[in-house]
Amino acid sequence: MTPTQFMDAARAYVAWSRGSITSYVRSPERNKQVKGHPDSLHLIGLACDVGYSPNATPPLATAKRRAAKLGMRLIREGSHDHLQAH
């Protein structure tokens, strides 16, 4: 998956979930500030974080299935969902 294909898939996921992308491409410095993994896919445009309005987070199993259909892996990380290229 290219970064452009990833962003198209992420936009489709956000449209479905009615969430908002809160983090996408990061510089190495920003990645360190947020305690991101040193090899984070955020560094190359193949990951993003999605936040939701209060009480609007989609059920985890449903969200994972939707992300997988779009070629992404979803990891729920407390206050947001992390999407990355599969």
Buried (B, 14 or more C-beta within 10 A) or exposed (E): BEBEEBBBBBEBBBEBBEBEBEBBBBEEEEBEEEEBEEEBBBBEBBBBBBBBEEEEBBEEEEBBEBBEEBEBBBBEEEEBBBBBBB
